């Protein structure tokens, strides 16, 4: 059973930064494509970013491109989401997810992910 645990959320002022971490309890972390999603109050969950198994390829939603960066340390079974220049509209619960799907380097759809963390709250004040 794969378990994902996010950490690093909190309250930050607009323009500030946060780094989220997601630790995975798996034997071979590099077998999994990792993704980040978020859900704001009253809205559907949306894609934020994704990273390939080896970490060489990433892809981001237009809304965070240039501000957010995802990376991974396969030796530590951990994926990160560095969030800079935060805006109030970034306020949401952030989830990491793991995919065992094959065929592509990364995925942007929720349906392509098989395991999910419990989420961590990020609140950006104006």
Buried (B, 14 or more C-beta within 10 A) or exposed (E): EBEBBBEBBEEBEEEBEBEBBBBBEBEEBBEBBBBBBBBBEEEEBBBBBBBBBEBEEBBBBEBBEEBBBBBBEBEEBBBBBBBBEBBEEBBBBBBBBBBEBEEEBBBBEBEBBEBBBEBBEBBBEE
